[in-house]
């Protein structure tokens, strides 16, 4: 083992991994993804703190958190399905529901 704590082979592997990561994503895209992940984490943490303070038991708080997270994840798919329906506006199902 060398003074830095990593052997020479591990350092070379680490450098290869860093080079591969730079090739896979542009720095600006990686920064945007990291910022969006940090904001998502902040929202979930804030909701978690709200649930801890509001609910008196663990199961309702955990269920609310899970439901909120799943809805947030599915929201884009729900919006896409409502904007681009599979059937035409002239179909029987659209005319009967309107």
N, C-alpha and C positions, 0 to 999 in steps of 0.2 A: 504494500500500500504506500502511496506517495503522500506528501505533506497535505495536499488538498482534500484527502479523504477518499478519492476515487482512484481506482487503478487506471492504467493507460488504456486498456481495452474499453473500460466503461466510459471514459472520457470520449473516446472515438465514437462509441455508439451514441453517446449523448449529442455529439456534434452532428452525426448523420441524421439523427432524429430532428434536430433543430433545422437542418437544411431541408429535410423533407417537408416539415411543417411550413416553411417559407414558400416552398413550391406549390403546396396545396391551396393556400389561401393568400390573397393579397393583403398587405398590412391594413389597408383602410377597411376592407371587408371584415377582417378579424377584429379590428377595433370596434366597428359597429355592432358585430355580434356580441362582443364582450360587454358593451354598454347596454345593449338590450337585455342580456342575461342579468346584469347587475340591477337594472330597473325592475325586471320580473321578480328577482329575489327580494328587492325592497318591498314590493307590493305584497308578496306572500308573507314576509316577516311582519309587516304592518297588520295584515289581516290576522295572523297568528296571535299577535299581541292583543288585538281587539277581542278575539275569541277567548283568550285566557282571562281577560278582565270581565267579559260579559257572561260567559257560560259558567255554571257552577260545577259541571261534570265534564269529564274528559271525552266521552263518546259523542255527545252532541257537538262539541267544539271540533273534534277530529272529523266528524261527518260533514259539518259545514265547510271546513277547510278543503276536504276532498271534493265536495260538490262544486265549490267555487273554482278550484283548480281545473277540474275536468270541464266545466263550462267555459272557462277562459281558453282552454286548449281547443275546444270544439267550436268556438265562436267563428273562426275564419271559415270552417267548413259549412257551418249553418248559413253564413252570409252568402257564400258562393252558391249553395243550393237554392237559396231564395232568389238570387239575382238571375240564375240561369236554370230554369226548370227544364226537366226532361221532356215534358209534353208541350204541345202548342197551346196558345191562348184560345184557339178555336175548339179545343177538345171538349168532350162531354164533362169531364171532371172539373175543368175550369168554369164552364158555363153554369154548372149546377152549384158551385161553391160561391159564385159571385152574386 
